Amino acid sequence: MSDKDTAAAANGKKTEIRLAAERRILDAAEKVFAERGFGGASMQQIADRAELPKANLHYYFSTKEALYRQVVERILTIWLDAADSLDVTEDPATALASYIDTKMEVSRKHPAGSKVWAAEVMHGAPVIQVYLETTLREWMAGREYIVRRWIDDGLIVPIEPRYLFYMIWATTQHYADFAHQINVLNDGAPMSDDDWLAAKRDVVAVILRGVGVIPPRVE
């Protein structure tokens, strides 16, 4: 191996280590911010949850606000990426079913991130207002166009696209933001794999039938 190849391999390893450390910190920060809010959380608490020295946090994120911004930006990116099916699938039944399914999985796998986002918005979005006014607004405009095209083509019943997305968000994110309430009503236990499959099936069916679409068959 040449010196150049050796250096490239070493740099690749450093990048891998850095990304793994950042993910570990972000995962811990998500949970602490969800439990304590931005004001109640501290870098020491996050370091303890991540099982890392506090100095490591400041190496990757200079301030608590910088770390918080990264947490909310990450969950927003995950949510926006969940709508890829709307961009690549012409059939509204398939596109919407895939979007709802993915959003439900996001709530299942990132409940803390969802709670952080909900708390931020309910407090007037003091940190992420710029994301709402730019990234989210642009995303919504593009997806409204897709839904209006479906309406014009007679593929779904006339409906205000924004209200459709609000309904999807409210329903799917409920499973993250109100997980404790759901667990209580589920005899005190978290939802099982079968529970999640049934919930996704029913949410898809209700929303799709509401816009005049027959849900795709689930094998």
C-alpha positions as CSV (number, residue, x, y, z in Angstrom):
1,M,0.0,0.0,0.0
2,S,1.3,3.4,-0.9
3,D,1.8,6.3,1.5
4,K,-1.2,8.0,-0.2
5,D,-3.4,4.9,0.3
6,T,-2.3,4.6,3.9
7,A,-3.1,8.2,4.6
8,A,-6.5,7.8,2.9
9,A,-7.3,4.7,5.0
10,A,-6.3,6.5,8.2
11,N,-8.5,9.5,7.3
12,G,-11.4,7.2,6.5
13,K,-11.0,5.6,9.9
14,K,-11.0,8.9,11.7
15,T,-14.1,10.0,9.8
16,E,-15.8,6.7,10.8
17,I,-14.9,7.3,14.5
18,R,-16.0,10.9,14.4
19,L,-19.4,10.0,12.9
20,A,-20.0,7.2,15.4
21,A,-19.2,9.6,18.3
22,E,-21.5,12.2,16.9
23,R,-24.4,9.7,16.5
24,R,-23.8,8.5,20.1
25,I,-23.9,12.1,21.4
26,L,-27.0,13.0,19.3
27,D,-28.9,9.9,20.5
28,A,-28.1,10.7,24.1
29,A,-29.0,14.4,23.6
30,E,-32.3,13.5,22.0
31,K,-33.3,11.5,25.1
32,V,-32.2,14.2,27.6
33,F,-33.8,17.1,25.7
34,A,-37.0,15.1,25.4
35,E,-37.1,14.4,29.2
36,R,-35.9,17.8,30.5
37,G,-36.4,20.3,27.7
38,F,-33.7,22.6,26.4
39,G,-33.6,24.7,29.6
40,G,-33.5,21.8,32.0
41,A,-30.9,19.8,30.1
42,S,-27.2,20.2,30.7
43,M,-24.1,19.1,28.8
44,Q,-23.0,17.1,31.8
45,Q,-26.3,15.1,31.7
46,I,-25.9,14.4,28.0
47,A,-22.3,13.3,28.5
48,D,-23.4,11.0,31.3
49,R,-26.2,9.5,29.1
50,A,-23.7,9.1,26.3
51,E,-21.1,7.6,28.7
52,L,-18.5,10.0,27.4
53,P,-16.4,12.7,29.1
54,K,-18.0,16.1,29.0
55,A,-14.9,17.3,27.1
56,N,-15.8,15.0,24.2
57,L,-19.2,16.8,23.8
58,H,-17.5,20.2,23.6
59,Y,-15.1,18.8,21.1
60,Y,-17.9,18.0,18.7
61,F,-20.5,20.6,19.8
62,S,-19.2,23.8,21.3
63,T,-22.4,24.8,23.0
64,K,-25.7,23.2,24.2
65,E,-27.6,25.3,21.7
66,A,-25.4,24.0,18.8
67,L,-26.1,20.4,20.0
68,Y,-29.8,21.1,20.3
69,R,-30.0,22.6,16.8
70,Q,-28.3,19.5,15.4
71,V,-30.9,17.3,17.3
72,V,-33.9,19.1,15.8
73,E,-32.3,19.4,12.4
74,R,-31.7,15.6,12.4
75,I,-35.3,14.8,13.2
76,L,-36.6,17.3,10.6
77,T,-34.3,15.7,7.9
78,I,-35.6,12.2,8.9
79,W,-39.2,13.4,8.6
80,L,-38.7,15.1,5.3
81,D,-36.9,12.2,3.8
82,A,-39.8,10.0,4.8
83,A,-41.8,11.6,2.0
84,D,-39.5,10.3,-0.8
85,S,-42.3,8.0,-2.0
86,L,-44.4,11.1,-2.9
87,D,-41.7,12.2,-5.3
88,V,-41.0,8.9,-7.1
89,T,-44.4,7.1,-7.1
90,E,-47.3,8.3,-9.3
91,D,-50.0,6.2,-7.7
92,P,-51.4,8.0,-4.6
93,A,-52.4,4.8,-2.9
94,T,-48.8,3.4,-3.0
95,A,-47.2,6.8,-2.3
96,L,-49.4,7.8,0.7
97,A,-49.3,4.3,2.2
98,S,-45.5,4.2,2.0
99,Y,-45.3,7.7,3.5
100,I,-47.6,6.9,6.4
101,D,-45.8,3.6,7.0
102,T,-42.5,5.4,7.1
103,K,-43.7,8.1,9.4
104,M,-45.1,5.5,11.8
105,E,-41.6,3.8,11.8
106,V,-40.0,7.2,12.5
107,S,-42.2,7.6,15.6
108,R,-41.4,4.1,16.6
109,K,-37.6,4.5,16.2
110,H,-37.2,8.1,17.1
111,P,-39.8,8.9,19.8
112,A,-37.5,11.2,21.7
113,G,-36.7,13.3,18.7
114,S,-40.4,13.7,18.0
115,K,-41.0,14.9,21.5
116,V,-38.1,17.4,21.3
117,W,-39.6,18.8,18.0
118,A,-43.2,19.0,19.5
119,A,-42.0,20.8,22.6
120,E,-40.0,23.3,20.5
121,V,-42.9,24.1,18.3
122,M,-45.4,24.4,21.2
123,H,-43.0,27.0,22.7
124,G,-43.1,29.1,19.6
125,A,-40.1,27.5,17.9
126,P,-37.5,29.9,19.4
127,V,-34.6,27.9,18.0
128,I,-36.0,26.4,14.8
129,Q,-38.2,29.1,13.4
130,V,-35.8,29.6,10.4
131,Y,-36.3,25.9,9.5
132,L,-40.1,26.3,9.5
133,E,-39.9,29.4,7.4
134,T,-37.5,28.0,4.8
135,T,-37.0,24.3,4.7
136,L,-40.4,23.1,5.9
137,R,-42.3,25.8,3.8
138,E,-40.4,24.8,0.7
139,W,-41.0,21.1,1.4
140,M,-44.8,21.7,1.8
141,A,-45.1,23.7,-1.4
142,G,-43.6,20.8,-3.4
143,R,-45.8,18.2,-1.8
144,E,-48.9,20.4,-2.2
145,Y,-48.2,20.5,-5.9
146,I,-48.1,16.7,-6.0
147,V,-51.4,16.3,-4.2
148,R,-53.1,18.9,-6.3
149,R,-52.0,17.0,-9.4
150,W,-53.6,13.9,-8.1
151,I,-56.8,15.9,-7.5
152,D,-56.7,17.4,-11.0
153,D,-56.2,13.9,-12.5
154,G,-59.2,12.6,-10.6
155,L,-57.1,10.1,-8.5
156,I,-58.2,11.4,-5.1
157,V,-61.2,13.4,-3.9
158,P,-60.8,17.2,-3.6
159,I,-59.1,18.1,-0.3
160,E,-56.8,20.9,0.9
161,P,-53.3,19.3,0.7
162,R,-52.1,21.0,3.9
163,Y,-54.9,19.5,5.9
164,L,-54.1,16.1,4.6
165,F,-50.5,16.4,5.8
166,Y,-51.5,17.9,9.1
167,M,-53.8,14.8,9.6
168,I,-51.0,12.4,8.7
169,W,-48.5,14.2,11.0
170,A,-51.0,14.4,13.9
171,T,-51.8,10.7,13.7
172,T,-48.4,9.2,13.1
173,Q,-46.5,11.5,15.6
174,H,-49.1,10.7,18.3
175,Y,-47.5,7.3,18.6
176,A,-44.2,9.0,19.7
177,D,-45.4,12.1,21.6
178,F,-48.1,10.2,23.6
179,A,-46.3,6.8,23.9
180,H,-46.8,6.7,27.6
181,Q,-50.6,7.1,27.3
182,I,-50.7,4.5,24.6
183,N,-48.7,2.1,26.8
184,V,-51.1,2.6,29.7
185,L,-54.1,1.8,27.4
186,N,-52.1,-1.2,26.1
187,D,-52.2,-2.8,29.6
188,G,-49.1,-1.1,30.6
189,A,-46.9,-2.6,27.9
190,P,-45.2,-1.1,24.9
191,M,-46.7,-1.9,21.5
192,S,-45.5,-5.2,20.1
193,D,-44.4,-5.8,16.5
194,D,-47.9,-7.1,15.7
195,D,-49.5,-4.0,17.4
196,W,-47.4,-1.7,15.2
197,L,-48.3,-3.6,12.0
198,A,-52.0,-3.5,12.9
199,A,-51.8,0.2,13.8
200,K,-50.0,1.1,10.5
201,R,-52.5,-1.0,8.5
202,D,-55.5,0.8,10.1
203,V,-54.1,4.3,9.9
204,V,-53.3,3.8,6.2
205,A,-56.8,2.4,5.6
206,V,-58.6,5.2,7.3
207,I,-56.6,8.1,5.7
208,L,-56.6,6.6,2.2
209,R,-60.3,5.8,2.2
210,G,-60.9,9.3,3.4
211,V,-59.4,10.7,0.2
212,G,-61.2,8.2,-1.9
213,V,-58.4,5.7,-2.5
214,I,-58.5,1.9,-1.9
215,P,-55.6,1.0,0.3
216,P,-53.0,-1.3,-1.2
217,R,-53.3,-5.0,-0.2
218,V,-50.9,-5.9,2.7
219,E,-49.7,-9.5,2.4
